[in-house]
Amino acid sequence: MNTGIIASRYAKALLKLVDETGSGEVVVSQAHAVLEALAAVPELRRLLVDLSVSDDKKLSLLETAGKVDPSVNSLDPSCHPERSEGSLSPELRRFFALLLRNGRIGDISLVLRSFEDQYYKARNIIRGHLILSSEPDENAKALEDKLKSLIEDKTGKTLRLVTQVDESLIGGFTLEIEDKLLDASVSHQLDVIKRQFVERNRRIV
């Protein structure tokens, strides 16, 4: 059977579970943390499919993954003191145990991404990433509010916006929503000017 279909079915089962328990926000947040850890720490992905590693050990690793800072390439909880408190929700821990028992832990990234998509779609939420060129200030907050209002009015959906900083943008911002990108950064504008300059010179030659 197609792996994507299987992942979707597991995700749907997790969605049903969190709808019943009312733990959706906690579970989707922890699921996202695990996804980030899987992307940032290749060793975690390898250990999860290693047959010589016990299921209890794999669950322990996933417990840690739900609490670590993915920018730190380590599974050692002591490297992430600011996120060392708390534990995986019972629902997510049981779900990971199910994936392990059914031999589907290798599909964990597909399953969790599918769960995120289904969770937000069911709640009429779209997700966006706003990248700023400097630390947020009052002007940035006003920009966030304006973009949020415009997009929610246009789509009829609630926008959940994550804001990050990338100084390489020089100025301005980029906004990514699902598969659409608005690049209003100074670096992008300079690239456009450069390409236009090069093209104009080619025509002259």
LOVOLUM-941419 format. One record per residue (C-alpha): x, y, z; residue in one letter; chain. Coordinates in nm, 4 decimals. Example, Ala and Ser with C-alpha at 12.3 -4.5 7.8 and 13.67 -1.06 7.14 Angstrom:
R         xx         yy         zz   residu   chaine
R     1.2300    -0.4500     0.7800        A        A
R     1.3670    -0.1060     0.7140        S        A
//
This chain:
R         xx         yy         zz   residu   chaine
R     0.0000     0.0000     0.0000        M        A
R     0.1130     0.3553    -0.0755        N        A
R     0.3191     0.5004     0.2123        T        A
R     0.1421     0.8351     0.1857        G        A
R    -0.1981     0.6710     0.2273        I        A
R    -0.0768     0.4772     0.5307        I        A
R     0.0715     0.7926     0.6856        A        A
R    -0.2565     0.9757     0.6294        S        A
R    -0.4530     0.6991     0.8017        R        A
R    -0.2275     0.7019     1.1074        Y        A
R    -0.2472     1.0812     1.1171        A        A
R    -0.6260     1.0648     1.1000        K        A
R    -0.6280     0.8236     1.3934        A        A
R    -0.4146     1.0628     1.5993        L        A
R    -0.6400     1.3532     1.5026        L        A
R    -0.9451     1.1594     1.6182        K        A
R    -0.7734     1.0806     1.9473        L        A
R    -0.6802     1.4416     2.0261        V        A
R    -1.0284     1.5577     1.9291        D        A
R    -1.1671     1.3171     2.1870        E        A
R    -0.9251     1.4182     2.4615        T        A
R    -0.9073     1.7908     2.3838        G        A
R    -0.5267     1.7806     2.3821        S        A
R    -0.4813     1.8988     2.0237        G        A
R    -0.2769     2.2132     2.0847        E        A
R    -0.0310     2.0358     2.3121        V        A
R     0.0041     1.7369     2.0802        V        A
R     0.0470     1.9386     1.7595        V        A
R     0.3109     2.1553     1.9304        S        A
R     0.5052     1.8526     2.0520        Q        A
R     0.4651     1.6777     1.7168        A        A
R     0.6186     1.9815     1.5480        H        A
R     0.9095     1.9787     1.7946        A        A
R     0.9735     1.6122     1.7101        V        A
R     0.9627     1.6923     1.3372        L        A
R     1.2187     1.9692     1.3856        E        A
R     1.4437     1.7373     1.5846        A        A
R     1.4187     1.4671     1.3168        L        A
R     1.5232     1.7217     1.0542        A        A
R     1.8073     1.8647     1.2628        A        A
R     1.9555     1.5470     1.4147        V        A
R     2.0289     1.2717     1.1587        P        A
R     2.1387     1.0375     1.4378        E        A
R     1.7848     1.0359     1.5747        L        A
R     1.6422     0.9193     1.2432        R        A
R     1.9021     0.6429     1.2258        R        A
R     1.8411     0.5180     1.5794        L        A
R     1.4645     0.5023     1.5352        L        A
R     1.4963     0.2431     1.2573        V        A
R     1.7902     0.0559     1.4136        D        A
R     1.6621    -0.2934     1.5026        L        A
R     1.9264    -0.3293     1.7743        S        A
R     1.7786    -0.0341     1.9681        V        A
R     1.4931    -0.1260     2.2030        S        A
R     1.1487     0.0307     2.1705        D        A
R     1.1824     0.1737     2.5215        D        A
R     1.5023     0.3492     2.4188        K        A
R     1.3372     0.4829     2.1033        K        A
R     1.0465     0.6179     2.3080        L        A
R     1.2952     0.7849     2.5389        S        A
R     1.4666     0.9478     2.2417        L        A
R     1.1335     1.0744     2.1110        L        A
R     1.0534     1.2063     2.4578        E        A
R     1.3738     1.4079     2.4445        T        A
R     1.3070     1.5164     2.0857        A        A
R     0.9785     1.6713     2.1925        G        A
R     1.1651     1.8995     2.4325        K        A
R     1.4943     1.9894     2.2611        V        A
R     1.5984     2.3022     2.0758        D        A
R     1.6480     2.1797     1.7161        P        A
R     1.9155     2.4437     1.6530        S        A
R     2.1412     2.2464     1.8892        V        A
R     2.2515     1.9309     1.7109        N        A
R     2.2358     1.7020     2.0137        S        A
R     1.9931     1.4662     2.1836        L        A
R     2.1443     1.5330     2.5253        D        A
R     1.8756     1.7059     2.7390        P        A
R     2.1466     1.8910     2.9315        S        A
R     2.2189     2.0851     2.6112        C        A
R     1.8637     2.2225     2.6149        H        A
R     1.8000     2.3438     2.9724        P        A
R     1.5364     2.5950     2.8641        E        A
R     1.3167     2.3154     2.7242        R        A
R     1.3958     2.0376     2.9676        S        A
R     1.0710     2.0630     3.1637        E        A
R     0.7558     1.8651     3.0886        G        A
R     0.7112     1.5443     2.8959        S        A
R     0.5320     1.4075     2.5953        L        A
R     0.1562     1.4046     2.6221        S        A
R     0.0124     1.0596     2.6990        P        A
R    -0.1637     1.0635     2.3610        E        A
R     0.1553     1.1226     2.1644        L        A
R     0.3551     0.8721     2.3654        R        A
R     0.0886     0.6044     2.3075        R        A
R     0.0826     0.6935     1.9402        F        A
R     0.4594     0.6574     1.9051        F        A
R     0.4367     0.3209     2.0822        A        A
R     0.1747     0.2165     1.8256        L        A
R     0.4034     0.3129     1.5372        L        A
R     0.6815     0.1084     1.6947        L        A
R     0.4617    -0.1986     1.7498        R        A
R     0.3334    -0.1843     1.3926        N        A
R     0.6769    -0.1358     1.2395        G        A
R     0.5880     0.2108     1.1080        R        A
R     0.8325     0.4242     1.3040        I        A
R     1.0321     0.4799     0.9841        G        A
R     0.7321     0.6745     0.8509        D        A
R     0.7146     0.9029     1.1543        I        A
R     0.8006     1.2226     0.9653        S        A
R     0.5363     1.1588     0.6998        L        A
R     0.2790     1.0741     0.9659        V        A
R     0.3470     1.3821     1.1793        L        A
R     0.3453     1.6182     0.8802        R        A
R     0.0148     1.4671     0.7690        S        A
R    -0.1214     1.5081     1.1216        F        A
R    -0.0205     1.8751     1.1301        E        A
R    -0.1867     1.9388     0.7938        D        A
R    -0.5066     1.7600     0.8935        Q        A
R    -0.5168     1.9263     1.2351        Y        A
R    -0.4925     2.2808     1.1013        Y        A
R    -0.7221     2.2153     0.8057        K        A
R    -0.9921     2.0819     1.0408        A        A
R    -0.9683     2.4033     1.2416        R        A
R    -0.9647     2.6350     0.9387        N        A
R    -0.6130     2.7538     1.0227        I        A
R    -0.3393     2.8397     0.7750        I        A
R     0.0238     2.8673     0.8770        R        A
R     0.2712     3.1312     0.7730        G        A
R     0.6338     3.2277     0.8303        H        A
R     0.7281     3.5931     0.8493        L        A
R     1.1021     3.6508     0.8192        I        A
R     1.2248     3.9926     0.9338        L        A
R     1.5644     4.1515     0.8752        S        A
R     1.6004     4.2642     1.2386        S        A
R     1.4594     4.1992     1.5836        E        A
R     1.0861     4.2735     1.6054        P        A
R     0.9847     4.6207     1.7238        D        A
R     0.6624     4.8240     1.7225        E        A
R     0.6770     4.8646     1.3440        N        A
R     0.7188     4.4897     1.3001        A        A
R     0.4197     4.4264     1.5256        K        A
R     0.2118     4.6660     1.3162        A        A
R     0.3262     4.4825     1.0008        L        A
R     0.2291     4.1462     1.1495        E        A
R    -0.1144     4.2751     1.2456        D        A
R    -0.1715     4.4260     0.9009        K        A
R    -0.0611     4.1124     0.7140        L        A
R    -0.2676     3.8923     0.9437        K        A
R    -0.5776     4.1052     0.8915        S        A
R    -0.5360     4.1171     0.5137        L        A
R    -0.4805     3.7438     0.4757        I        A
R    -0.7600     3.6432     0.7121        E        A
R    -1.0032     3.8765     0.5346        D        A
R    -0.9040     3.7349     0.1962        K        A
R    -0.9036     3.3653     0.2892        T        A
R    -1.1687     3.3520     0.5592        G        A
R    -0.9251     3.1472     0.7660        K        A
R    -0.7275     3.2101     1.0834        T        A
R    -0.3595     3.2814     1.0192        L        A
R    -0.1104     3.1361     1.2652        R        A
R     0.2082     3.3300     1.2045        L        A
R     0.5602     3.2384     1.3155        V        A
R     0.8086     3.5270     1.3082        T        A
R     1.1835     3.4788     1.2728        Q        A
R     1.4851     3.7020     1.2067        V        A
R     1.7316     3.6723     0.9171        D        A
R     1.9758     3.9635     0.9047        E        A
R     2.0937     3.8590     0.5572        S        A
R     1.7731     4.0121     0.4204        L        A
R     1.9320     4.3556     0.4919        I        A
R     1.5860     4.5130     0.5190        G        A
R     1.2207     4.4424     0.4517        G        A
R     1.0659     4.0996     0.5012        F        A
R     0.9563     3.7749     0.3404        T        A
R     0.6245     3.6074     0.4028        L        A
R     0.5626     3.2427     0.3204        E        A
R     0.2132     3.0978     0.3456        I        A
R     0.1734     2.7347     0.2437        E        A
R     0.3223     2.7258    -0.1081        D        A
R     0.3184     3.1014    -0.1730        K        A
R     0.6075     3.3398    -0.1089        L        A
R     0.6022     3.7188    -0.0886        L        A
R     0.9588     3.8513    -0.0957        D        A
R     0.9694     4.2183     0.0007        A        A
R     1.3288     4.2104     0.1271        S        A
R     1.5960     4.4595     0.0267        V        A
R     1.8269     4.1747    -0.0731        S        A
R     1.5626     4.0464    -0.3168        H        A
R     1.5115     4.3947    -0.4616        Q        A
R     1.8880     4.4289    -0.5113        L        A
R     1.8935     4.0936    -0.6910        D        A
R     1.6161     4.2141    -0.9219        V        A
R     1.8080     4.5338    -0.9984        I        A
R     2.1239     4.3322    -1.0639        K        A
R     1.9454     4.0984    -1.3049        R        A
R     1.7887     4.3927    -1.4879        Q        A
R     2.1297     4.5622    -1.5140        F        A
R     2.2924     4.2466    -1.6528        V        A
R     2.0106     4.1952    -1.9032        E        A
R     2.0298     4.5567    -2.0193        R        A
R     2.4062     4.5274    -2.0754        N        A
R     2.3575     4.2095    -2.2780        R        A
R     2.1198     4.3911    -2.5091        R        A
R     2.3701     4.6724    -2.5539        I        A
R     2.6482     4.4260    -2.6469        V        A
//
